[in-house]
Amino acid sequence: MNMGRSVALTALLMWAFAAMAEPQAAPAVTLDQAVRQVQSDTGGKVLSAEPHRLGRRLEYRIKVLTPEGHVRVVAVSSETGKTPGSTRSTRSSSGRAGGSKEKH
């Protein structure tokens, strides 16, 4: 009787752990695809690219040197391949104090 309980408990625990384990789905867009997309969209040279986790979401941050000589960081969603519009640039905005110097 104890053996039957042990087997049942072991099977139950194995099922519970399997149910708790969240399967890791492959991203719809790979880092390589995101790099090629950003390079094509900007016409620039990719300086670096790395994955970045935001909670459960994964995005790629790609640093690119534009043909105009500006360095931009472009975020690309691994789920949709879209850029959320939050790109950063080293170009200073003209309304800021401090002149028109470029930051590096």
N, C-alpha and C positions, 0 to 999 in steps of 0.2 A: 504494500500500500504506500509506503514512503517513497519507493522507487517511482511509482506512477505519479505521485505529486511532484517529485523532482523533475521528471520529464515534462510534465504539464507546465510547471513554473518556468523551466528553461525555455520551452517553446513560446510561452507568453511573453517572457522578457525579450526574446529575440524578435518577436513580432513588434513589440512596443518600440524597441530601438530602431528597427527598420522603418517604422511609421514616422518616427521623430526625425530621422535623417532626411534633410531636404535635398532633393536631387539638384545638382548643378547643371543647368541647361547651358549649352554652348551659346555664346553670344551670336546674335544675328549678323553682326558686323565684326570682323576681326581687326586687330590693331593694324595689320598690313593694309587692309582695305581702307581703313580710316585715313592712314597716312597718304595713300594714293589719291583719295578723294580730296583731302586738304591741299595737297600739292597741285592737283588739277584745278581746284576752285580758286586758289590764290595765285598760281603761276610762280610761286616762290620755291625756296629751298628749305626742306624740312631739316631743322637743327636737332630736334629730339622728339621722342614720342614715348609716352608711358601710360599704363592703365592707372586709373584712380577710382577707388570705391567710395560711393556716397550711400551709406547704409547698405541696402541690398542691390542698389543700382551700380552699374559699372559704366564709366565713361573713359574716353581716351583724351589725354591732354597732349596736344601736338604744338610744338614751338616751331614757327616758320619764319624765315627771312623773306620778306616780300620783295618784289622787283624794285619797289621804291626805297628799299633799304631799311624798312621798319621791321622790328621783331614783334610778332604776334603770337599769342597763345590761343589756340582754337580748341574748344571742348567739343567732342563728338560722342553722341550716345551710342553705346554698343548695342542697344536694342533697336534703334531706328536708323542710325547712321546720319541723323540730322544734327546740325549745330544749334544749340539752344539760343544763339544770339549773344552769348556772353563771351566775347573775345576781348582780350586785353592787348593793348599795343603800347609800344614805347613812345609813340608820337604824343607830344604835349598838346592839350587843347588850347586854342588861341585865347580863350577867356581867362586862363589862369595867370596868377601872378608868377613872375619868375622868367618871363620872356618866352622865346620860342625855341629854347634849347631842347635837344632830344636827350632823354634819359637812357642810360645803358646800365 
